[in-house]
Amino acid sequence: MAYRYGGVGGSSSPAPAPQRIRSAAVALFGEQGFTEVSLKMIAARADVSAPLVIHHYGSKTGLREACDRWVAEQFRRAKTDAVEREGDMPQNWMFQVMQENRPVVRYMFRSFAAGGPEADRLMDQLVEDSLEYISRAEELGQVKPSRHPRHRAAVLLLMTFGSMMLHQQMKRLIGTSPVDDPPEEWGPYIAAVAEIYLDGVLRPEAYPDLLTFIDGPVDSHPPHHHRPGASPESRFREEQTDE
């Protein structure tokens, strides 16, 4: 049976073996987690032999690293496309993008639930990418500028994936789960998120102390904080910069 799943923007024709393997791994890791999925299972889903998986990716660790890079790129591309899209954003287009990105969302949900240095590196990349497309959205007048762009970007991502971690509670409380349900059933979730982002929640005049706090100085790089996986040389440079 020819393997035809291509992930985001999948094609109707069989993809090259490395792409099929990666797409199968993303789907299986997202469905079952990283410890439960074997290379043999991935090979079967991709319709290739297990030795071919090793040939292209070296090991399960190497395959996961390739998956991490790919899902981060797909997430960045989807966000960038939404920012750069001209005119209104029709609902059917939104649902199509969401549906195509479901394996990506499930994979990232599993990664952050598992934790560890792999999840740290993935989140770091998502933050860096978000700074670019949010900055572009600011240029286009779609998003308000931030006093502390990196912190805002990080918190927005944490809020997004934090809600994914509690998707079962979301299903119970508002009737839909962006992890388990198809996008056309996400209406209550999208409506709530849209209201929070478009209308806000608090009235600024009721919280003057918060405004003062927001305007105060914020250290965006706490002392002795190092990026996950940073080399001793890069850590030394960061410490010298802090001093």
N, C-alpha and C positions, 0 to 999 in steps of 0.2 A: 504494500500500500504506500503510495507516494505521500510524503509528509508535506503539508501545504500551509501550516501555520507560520505566519511571518511576523507576528507581533504587531506593533504599531504600523499601520499602513500596509498590512499583509497583502501579498500577491497571490494570484490564483495559480501560478506556476511554481513548481518545487524550487526552493531556495538552495544555495550552496550549502554543503554539509556544515561548515563552521557556524553559519547563521541558523541553521535548523537546530543544531546542538544548543546554541546559546538561547534561542527562543524556547526550546523545550525545557531547558534548565530554569529560565525565568518563570515559566508557567508552573513547573513542578515545585520549585522552591516556594513560590507564592501560595500554592495550594496546600502543601504539606509541611513546610519548614525545611531547614537546612540539614538537620541531623537525620531526618527520616528518609531523605531522598538519596539514592545511590547513583553512581555513574551508570550502572546497568539499567536502572529505571529511566535515566535521561536518554541513554542510547536507544532504548526501546521506543520512547516517545518520539525521538527524532528520526527513527527508522534507519539507524546506523549501528555499527558494531561498537562495543565498549572500547576496544583498542583504538578506534578512530577518535574517540573523545579524548583519550590520553594523547594521541598524536597531535591534535590541534591545540589542546589547552594544558597539557602536562599533568594536571592533577585536579581534584575537586576544588582545591583552594584557588588554583589558577583560573578555573572556570568561573568560580564565584566572583573573582576580581573582574573578569571580563563582563560578567552580568552587571556588577555594580556600575562600571563605567557606562554600559549601554543604557541602563534604566535612568541614570542621572542625565544622560544626553537626551533621552526621549522626553523626560520631564521638562528639561530646559527648552527643548524644541516646541513642545505643546504650549508652554507658557509664552514663549516668544511669538509664536504664531498668533496667539490670542491677542497679544499686545499690538502686533503689526497689522492685524486684520482691519481693513477699511470698512467703514459703515457699521451698521448694527450687527450684533452677533445673534443670528437666529437660533432658536431653541434646538431645532433638529441638528444643527451643526455642533452645538455644545454636547448634545447627547452622543453624537457620533464620535467626537473626540474622547469623551469619557469612556465609551464602550471600547474603543481601540486601545485605551491606556489602562484598562482594568488589570491586565497581567503586571504592568508596571506598578500600579498602586498596591496590589496584593503583595508583590515582591518587597516593596519598601516597608509595608506594614510588618511583614515577617522579619525583615532585617532589624527594624527598630525594636521589635518585641524581643528578639534574641539578644540584642546589645553586643558589646564587644568592640574591638578596634575596627572591624569591618564596618559596623554601623556608624561609628564615629567618622570614619573617612567619607562614607557616603553622605552623611549629614553636612560635613564641612563643604563638600562639593556642591551640594544643593544650596547652601547659604551663599557661596561665591557666585554661583550662577544666578541666583535670585537678585543679587545686587545689580547685575547687568540688566535683566529684563525689567526690574522695577525702576531703575534709572531711566530706561527708555520710555516706560509708561509715564514717568514724571515729565519728560520732554514733550510727550504728546498730550499732556493735560489730562491724563486718565487717573493719575494717582497724586495725592498730596505729597509734597516733600517731607522728609523726616529730619528731626534734629539729630537723630542717631540712627542712620540708615542700617548699619550692620545689626544692631540690637533689634530693630523693628523686623528686619528680614528673618532673623533667627526666631523671634517669638511667633511670627506668623506661621512659619514652618512647624514649630513645636505645637502650636494650637491645631494646625491642620492634622498632623499625624497623631497628636494626642487624642483627638476625637476619633480617629481610626482605631486606636487602641481600645477605645470604649465603644466600639461599634455595636456590640450586643446590647449595651445599655441604651444606645441611641435608637436601636430598633424597638426596644421596649417602651421608650419614652415618647418618641415622635413617629414611630411606625415605619422607619426605613433604615437601611444600613448601606452605606456606600461601599462596604467591603463585600457583602453577600448579595445585595439586590441589584437588578439591572438599572442603568442610569435613568430610564424613563419612570422609575419609581422613587427617584430621589427628590421629588418636589418639595416635601416639607423641610428637608435638610437644606436645599438650595435657597428656599425662601427665607429661612432663619438666618443663614449666613449672609445673604444679600441684604437683609434688613440691618444686621449688625454693621456690615461694612459701609453700606450706603447712607444709612440714617444715623448710625452711632447709637450709643446707649445712654451715656451721661450728658447732662447739660453743663457746659464749662462754667457758667456763672454760679452754679451751686457748689463748685469744688475749687475755690481759689487756691487752697493749699496744694492741691494736685498740680495746678498750673505752675506754681512756683517750683515744685519739685521737678516737673518736666523740663523747665528752663534751666535748671541747675547743671553744673558740669558732670559729665559721666565719663569714667575711664573705660574706653571700649576695649582695652587690652590689659586685663588685670595682671599684676606682677606674677612672674613665675608660672604663667599659663603657657603651655606649649601645645602646638598642634599635634594630634595623635600621629605617631609614626615619624615625628620629626627627628632628623639626624642630630648627633651631638654638635656638629658644626653649626647647624641652623639654630639649635637651642642657644648656643653661645652667642650668636649674632642677635637673637631676640633679647637675651639678657643684657647685652651691651646697649641695645636700643632703649630698653626700659630704664637703664641708668642714665 
